[in-house]
């Protein structure tokens, strides 16, 4: 395609069809993903280390680490969003909080500072 991006399996896009170093297999979801956002770059302009993901299925929201492929806040999101799906997940400009909005209208703020 015109941007040179590709995907492998259900992972995140790589930079080149033959460049497996840039392909990260992310989590799979049984329902559509409604929103996904990279964490802001660090103060040194480094890479984006985390993804905030909102999906229609329970738990609806979570944070995925691009460096160690771990999932964070999935259990807490299920409880706090009454196991409803989410429509939005967005980082604060500083990257220390994430807001998630569930399909039932509940808004949750998450402290994600390390």
Buried (B, 14 or more C-beta within 10 A) or exposed (E): EEEEEBEBEEBBEBEEEEEEEEBBEBBEBEEEBBBBBBBBEEEEEEEBBBBBBBBBBBBBBBBBBBEEEEBBBBEBBBEBBEBBBBBBBEBBEEBBBBBBBBBEEBEBEBEBEE
